[in-house]
């Protein structure tokens, strides 16, 4: 059955939810490899064997949200809070530009106050001006008003990543406080689309109580809203969170299971949404050292090396045992470059790497 499903996928035929569940449920090693090979074939055909770097700047761990799974949630009193100033953010974006990264990502905990909104607006404008608009600017700053999204877009931002985490109402309610709304998050994604961004979202895999049907529905949601890029990763507990306190640290076998599920989600997402950008999340490397390279081999085409100052990195831990917290930006660049070239891929230095899907839907 799997062989027939993959044959239909390669031929461009649409897959049913039953097909997606079957692919996500694969456990046989030969069938797994066939799944990954199919995804890689389609990746090469639609987006090429190129990995695009997005230098990620984690500029603040201050957050107004209280998600039950997140290490920088508002109620976690064990976090040393920080906020970079404009000059620090600008300097790190400029480093990414000079290091030939085609894009940077400015990420932080969620804030909706005018002081913060205006600061982001100013620094995005400075980055755009200093790089003559050549450096792609992705923002990952949570739920905002459409007016705020428009201000940041006008200042020079190109992409926005707002992970939905799960499209299951029951699961969403289980991992968030009552004042967090799945409907509001969906409306924010619609507002981003209206504002003209390249829109990205993503989910967590391996949440307690999550089923393969949930994940298949997540992928169908990505298709339904016609997404341009996806950033998703396996759920890894943080010990200072309500969910993390209920889940013991992963055993080696559990890490392997979580990694495999993450890779399967990348592969099936590539099969369904052929020409989008898909990131190989850092969380994959937290489960296994070569996790991000494996993600590329399963259909991902974006890597997000950390360019945050080393002093700040240990303070921005969304989950336990986050990798690369003690490496500086130059070390990350050299290490990742060598590892990616080692699997036969090229790196899109000095390229923004916009998703072919975005080009098609905006010009088609």
N, C-alpha and C positions, 0 to 999 in steps of 0.2 A: 504493500500500500504506500509506504513512504517513497519508494522508488518512483511509483506512478505519480504521486503528488509533486515530487521535485521535477519530474519531467514536464508536467503541466506548468509548473512555475517558471521553468526555463523558457518555455514556449510563450510565456506572457499571458497565460490564462488566469483569470481571477480565482482566488482560493476562498473556500467557505470557512466559516468559523470552526466547523468540525475538522477541516484540513489544518487550520492553525493550531488547534488543541492537540492534534495528533503529532504535529512537528515539535511542539513545545514539550510533549510527553516522551520524546525519544530517550531511551537509555542505552540502547545497543551501540557499542563503540563504532562499528562500521557505518551504521545509519547516521550517527552523529557526524562522522567525517563527511558523509555524503551531503548532509545538510550544510555544513560549513563550506564545502567545495561549491555547492550550488550558489550560496550567498556570495562567495568570493568571485565566482564567474560573473554574476550579475553586477557586482561592484565594479569589476574591471570593465565591463561592457558599458555601464552607465556613468560612472564617475572616475574611473581610472585607478591605477595602482599608485596613487599619490596620497600621502598623509599631510594634511594641512595643520600647521601649528597655530594655536591660539594661546598667547601668553596670558595666564590668569593672574589677576591682581585682586587679592582678598583684602579689600580696603577697610573693612570694619566688621566686628562681631557683635555690635549693638543690634538688638532685634526686638521689635514690638510683638512678635509672634511667639507662641508657646507650644509648638508642635511636639508631640509626645516622643518623637524619635530623634530629635535634633540636638546635638551637643551645644549649640549656642542659643538654645531656647531662652526666652526671657527669664524663666524661673530658675535657671541653673546658676546658683551662687558660687560655684567652684571655678567659673571662667573669669580670667582677668580680661576685662573689656578694653577695647582700643578703637580708635578712629584715626586713620591716616589723614594728614592734612593734604591740601590740594597739590602742594609741591611734590610730596612723596608719590602720590598717584601719578602725576604727570611724569616724574622722573622714571618710574617703572615702565610706563607705557612707551616712553622714548627709548628705554633700554630694549624693549621688545622689538621696536621698529629698527633700531640699529643692529640688533641680532638677526635681522632678516625674517622675523616672524611676520606673516602677512596680516595678522590680527591680534588684538588683545581682548580680554574679557574683564570687565570691571564687575566684581561680585561682592555682595555684602549681605548682612542681615537686613531685615525689612525696617524701613523708616518711611514715614509719609509727611514729615514736617517740612515747612518751607525752607528752613535753613539748610537741610540736607539736600533737598531737591535742587535748590539754587547752586549749591556747591558742585553737585554732579553735573549740572548744566554748564557751569563755567569750565570745569576741568575737561569735559568732553570737547567743548569748543576749542580749548587750548591745544588738546591733542590733535584734533582735526586740522587746525591751522598749522601747527608745527610740522606735521607730516604731509601737508598739502593734500589731505584727504586720502592718502595712499594706504594708511593703516586702517584695516577694518576694525570697527569698534562694536563689540558685543556688550550688552548690559544684562546682568542677572541680578536684579534688585527688587524682585518680588512684585506684589500687587500694588498698583498705583492707579490714579485716575487717568482717563484718556487724555486730559489736558497735560498732565505730567509727561506721559509717554510722548506726546507731540512736541513738547519743549525739548526733551532730550534728543528726539529724532532731528529736530531743526538744528540743534547744536552740532550734530555730526555723527550720532550713533546710527549703525546700520542694522544690527541684529538684536534680538531680545530673546533670552531664554527664561521661560517661566514653567518650571516643572509642575505637572498636575499631580504627580506621585501615584495616584490611582483614580480610575474613573468609576469605581464601585462606590456608590453612596454609603453602603454599610461599612466598607473598609475605610473610606475617607473619614467617617465619623469616629471610627475606632482609633485612628492615629492622630486626630486633631481635637482640640477643645471645641465646645459647642459654638463658640463665636467665630469659628473658621468655616467658610462656606465653599463647597464644591461649585455651586452655581456662580459665586463671585469670581472664582478662579477661571471658570470657563468664559465669563464675560470679559475678564481682563485679556484673555487670549484673543477674543473677538475684537477688542479695542486695539490691540497691537496690530492685528491684521488691517483694520480700518486706517490705522495711522501710517501704514506703509512699510513696516519693518519686515525683514526676513524673520519669520516667527519660529521659535523653537520651544519644544516642551519635552516631557519625558516622565518616566514612571520608576518606581522602585520595585525590584523583583525579590521575592522571598519574604514578603511581609507575613507575620503570623496570621493564619487563616485564609491567606490568598490561594486561589485555585488557578489552574491552567486556563479555565474559562475566563476568569478575571483578566488574565494577561492577554488572552486572545482578543477580548473586548477592548482592552487598552490599545492594542495595535489597530483595530478597526476604527477606534476614535481618532487616532493619528491620521488615518486615511480620510476619515469623514471631514475633518477640519482642514484638510489639505496642507499639512504642516511642511515647512521647509527644512527643518533640522531637528534632530533628536539627541538629547543628552539624558541617559538613564544609567542606573547602576544597581547592583545588588544591595539589599538592605544589610547593613552591618551595624550591630548594636553599639550604642554609646552608654557606658556604665552610669553616667550621671543623668540619665533620662528615665521617665516612667517605663517606657518600653524596654530599655536596656537593662533595667533592674529585674525585669521578669524573664530575661533571656540570658542564660549563662554564656560566657565567652565561647566562641565557636571552636570545636575540635578541628583537627586537620581534615577529617572526613566531611564535616559540615562546611568548611571553607571550600573544599573541592566541589561539593554539591551546589553551593551558592555561585561559585565561578561558572560552573557548567550552565546553570540557569541563565546567568547574565549573558553568556556567549550565545546561547540558543535564542534569547530575545533579540540580540543584535542581528543574528542571522535571519530570523523570521521577519524582522522589521525591514531588513534590506530586500528580502524576497518580495514583500508586499509593496514597499515604497522605494522603488528602485533607484530614483535619481535624487534623493535627498542627502543631506549631510548627516552622518551619524558619528557621535563621539565615542571613543574608547575611554570610559571614565576611569579616573584615578582609583576608584574603589576596586576595580578589577585587580590592580597591582597590590592593593592591601590584602587581597586573598591569595595571590601568587605573584612572585616577582615579575614574571613575564606576562602578567594578565593583560596589560594594554596591547602588547604585540599580538597576543592571541585574539584580542578584540578586532584588531586590524585584519587578521587572517579570516575572521568570521563575518566581515562586511563593513566594519567601521572605517572611516576615512579622515577623522579629526582627532588630534591629540591636544590636550591642554596642559602644557608644562607650566609649573608654578613660577612666576617671576616676582612674587611677594618677597619683601625683605625677610631674611631668615629669622630675625628677632620676633616677627609677628606670627610666623607660621604655626608654632605650637599652640597659639591662642585661637586658631581658627580650625577647630577639629569638630566636624559634623558627626563623626563616628570615631570609634577607638582605633588606634594603631594606623593612623593615616600616614602613608609613605611620603618620603622626600621632605620631611619637616626640618631636617638638619642640612639640606643641600642648598648651596646658593644657586642663583639663576644660571650662571655659566656652567656649573656642574650638571644641572638638569639638561641644558641644551646639548652638551657633548655626549652625555650618557644616552639620552633618548635618540639622538641622531644616529649613533652607532648601532643601537639595537634595532631601529627601524630599517636601516640599510641592510642589516644582517638578515632580514626576512624577505629581501628582494623588492622592497618598496622605495620609492623616491620621496623626498620631502619638498613640499611646495613652498620653498623659501621665497620671500618677497611676493607672495601671491595671497590675495584675500580669500580665495577658494570659495566663492559664492556657490551655493548649490545649483546644479543645473535645473532642478525643479523650480527654484525661485525665478530664474531667468525665463523659463518656459511659461510660468503662470503670469508673469508680469508683462511679457512681450507677445504672448501667444494669442 
